[in-house]
Amino acid sequence: MLVLLGVLLVLVGLVVWLAGDKFSWFGHLPGDIRIERKNMRFYAPIASMLLLSILFSLLLWLFRKFF
């Protein structure tokens, strides 16, 4: 199971690496908080993480339904 998760993680990383320019909108959604000052940077990707959470929940639900 651990090896399978590792292979899946490598595949996801490879897809993001090869198609990285297609995901440039990710992290710049309207609900993401970005504050840049002279001495500080703060970034809280709230909307992006909500989108990922919904996507992973849907994938896990589909996985459980069919397996």
N, C-alpha and C positions, 0 to 999 in steps of 0.2 A: 504494500500500500504506500509506503514511504517513497519507494523508488518510482512508483507511478505518479505520485504527486510531484516529485522532482522533475520527471520528464515533462509533465504538463506545464510546470513553471518555466522550464527551458523553452518549450514551444510558444508559450505566451510571450516570453521575452524576445524570442526570435521574430514573432509577428510584429511586435511593437517596434523593434529595431529596424525591420525592413520597411514597414509602412508608417514610420514615425511622422513623416510630413502630412499624412492624412489625418492624424490625430492632434493637429496643432490647436484645434478649438478646445480640446480637453484641458481643463485647468484655467480656462478663461471664460467660464460660464457666468451669467449674471449674478448668481448667488455666491460666488467665490470672493472672499475678502482679501484685498491686497493693499497694504499700507507701506509706502516707501518714504522714508525720511533721510536726512543727511547721514545719520549715524546708525540707522536701524532699518531692517526690512522685516515685515511680518506678512505671512501668507497663510490663509486658512481656506482650503478648498472645500467648503461646505457643500455646495451644489454638486460638484464633481463626485464627492464621496457618496452623496445620496443617490446619484445616478448609478454609480458602481454597486452600491448596496442593493438597489432594486434589480439590477441586471443579474447579480450573483444569486439573489433570492429566487428569481424566476428560473435561472438555470438549475439550481438545486431542486426546486419544485418539479421541474420537468424530469430531472434525473430520477427522483424518487418515484414519480408517477409511472415511468416506463421500466424501471429496474426494481 
